Amino acid sequence: MTSMTTTAADVTGGVDTHGQTHHAAALDSVGRQLGDREFPTTPAGYRALLSWLQGYGHLERVGVEGTGTYGAGLTRQLRAAGVTVVEVDRPDRKARRAQGKSDPLDAYSAARAALAGTATGVPKARDGRVEAIRSLRVARSSAVKARSQATNQLKALIVTAPVDLREQLRHLTTTTLVAACARLRPTGDIADPEQATKTALRRLARRHQHLSEEITGADTDLRTLVAAAAARLLALPGVGTEVAGQILVTAGDNPDRLRSEAAFAHLCGVAPIPANSGRTHRHRLNRGGDRGANNALYIVVLGRLRYDSRTRAYAQRRTTEGLSKPEIIRCLKRYVAREIFTALTSRTADNQSRRVAATSTAA
């Protein structure tokens, strides 16, 4: 730990987050280093970190690296104490090659980014219904992947199974195949390849059935939560529970942190990036942003291209203008992002109205 005796009226903090410890640093109002220190990632450690920063003066803001991962607990603690938290990106490779890499250096870098205003992102609140949706979606996603893996392994085993068993199962659909394999009853020696294959197929099929039940339960929970969190979002054409859940998770419990619909479009990776040079004026494809949200918008566009008459008319008009289908889809994703942002903003306004009404009733 290093420290200086200078004390400033206004203090900006920076935190480099890790799994077991956080390293904090403090700067005064003109960027001079006040000190740095390491704290454990426990409730007591969070309180000690906050108290240490406040010991240098009035704590204006804290830049935290990884507010959605290792820094989530600290971010909640700081926000609960009324401290302004700024989300800081990891230093780029060029800066690290020039300056080196250590926890104190990263902590001071986070503090400088917060003090200079180069980092202005507001972290997700992670304390409401949307955080519950995110947790359930994590479990559901892993169950879907595991079920797909079980299905692929089931079919691969049938390809190499003994001929009689293969002919019995090879022409069945996936649903019928899983049910048939779950009913298999190995009767001979497990050393016999046919009996061992039956055993393996039965276990994989029952695993598939168990995962299907888990996914069905998760879908039921998510439908209830998403409907309560964003009814206006679900009312949009092409937006179902899966798409709405992803959009809510991308925006967070506090979508008002997004300054404009253009900022939301950038977050989803559907805002074209200027790529001008000299007399050449063009835009290039944005490959950044939340790719899950980008995929959700893509699903909405595909659904509207099939079922929505306005979208089909737009696509036809743009085709006559010379645009390719991928280019039309990119344009449509940008329009859909605007509609969804409006619905998210309305959801925030509705939630604030309900909180005000509840406070008035309690008073």
Buried (B, 14 or more C-beta within 10 A) or exposed (E): EEEEEEEBEBBBBBBBBBEEBBBBBBBBBEEEBBBBBBBEBEEEBBEBBBEBBBEBBEBBBBBBBBBEEBBBBBBBBBBEBEBBBBBBBEBEEEEBEEEEEEBBBBBBBBBBBBBEEEBEBBBBBBEBBBBBBBEBBEBBEEBBEBBEBBBEBBBEBBEEBBEEBBEBBEEBEEEEBBBBBBEBEBEEEEEEEBBBBBBBBBBBBBBBBBBBEBBEBBBEBBBEBBEEBBBBBBEBEBBBBBBBBBBBBBBBBBBBBBEEBBBBBBBBBBBBEEEEEEEEEEEEEBEEBBEBBBBBBBBBBBBBBEEBEEBEEBBEEBEEEEBEEEBBBBBBBBBBBEBBBBBBBBBBEEBEEEEEEEEEEEE
